[in-house]
Amino acid sequence: MKKKTVVSVMAVAMLFAVSLFFVGGTYARYASEFTGDASVDVAKWNVALGGVGQPFELTLSPTHSDHVVDGKIAPSYTATGTMTLNLTGTEVSVDIFSKIDDSQLKSRLSSFGIDSESITTKVSVKGNGKITDEFTQNGDQTAPFVVKLPEGKAFEEADTLTLTVTVTWDNKNDEKVTSDTAGGKYAYGTESNLKVPITLYAVQHIEGESYSPAGA
């Protein structure tokens, strides 16, 4: 066999061997493929404010006094109103807090001539049913009332919250006599119904995290 022919045969043999190597490296393996879904149940959220509609209209009842007409508030007296928050079926702990629209309240008080520092508003919470938490927090955005799951289970129908809104007209500062009197005169001559703008928030409790409402 001629030298040239031998070289050609060897070259073809080498190419064939390389081809076998690549074919074997590409296809010679076991392979299995499995597809499916990973699933988890979503915790339920069912919080409703009962009996007052949306937006709510809560009529406050002033404390009775022999010295002030029933249903009216005056310096040194308070007025309260209650609402019920229903948590039936909710499967997470809940934070409750309130926020007063200070600028709107100041504007409304200003129309009466009352100094905004004379009026204070707070919201307190009482648990019913299996909600036995002691609510010692401030009930504001930075320290909300934390309502824990009762025994680690979903809230039931009897597990409700009673929210009490208390408005106090303070009389401890004699410097406010002029503005307080102006409020009484305004009520006599024009409008006696003072509305306090308040927003209540119920949000999922997440340990170590606070909730910031949009626009707040």
C-alpha positions, 0 to 999 in steps of 0.5 A: 500500500502506498504511503499516501494511501496509508496516511489517508486511511489513518486520518479517516480512522481518527475522524471516525474515532473522534465522532464516536467519542462525541456521539457517545459523550452526548447520548450515553446517559440515563435521564429522568424528568418529573413535573408537578406542583408544590402546594400550600394552603393560604391562611384566611382573612375575614375581618368585618366592622359590624353595624355601622356601615362604610364609611362608618358613622358612629354616634357618641353618647356623652356621659350623663350629668345633671349639669349638662343637657343629655346628649351634649358634650361640654368642657370637662366631659367625655363622649363614647361610642362602641363598634364590634369587629368580627374576626370569624374564620380569620387564620392569622393574628391581627393588629388593630390601631387607629389614626386621627386625621389631625389636620381635618380635626383641627379644621373642624374644631377651628370652625367651632372656634375650639382649640385643637388641644382641648379635644383628645380622642382614643380607641380602646379594645376589649376581647370577647369569646376566646380573645383574652389578650390584655391590650396594654399597647397604645393602639396607634400605628407604632404600638398597635393592639395585638390580637393573637390567634386563640389557642393557635386556631382560627377565630370563631363567631364568638371571638369578636372585639369591642372597640370603644371610641372616647372623646374628651373635652379637657378643661384643665387649661384656663387659657382655653376658656376663650376658645371653649366659650367660642365653641359653645356660642358657635353651637348655639348659633349655627351647628352643634354636631362636631365630627371627629375624623378617625380611621381604624386599621385591622392588619395581619400581625407580623412579628417585628414589623409595623404597617404603614398605610398608603399615604400615611 
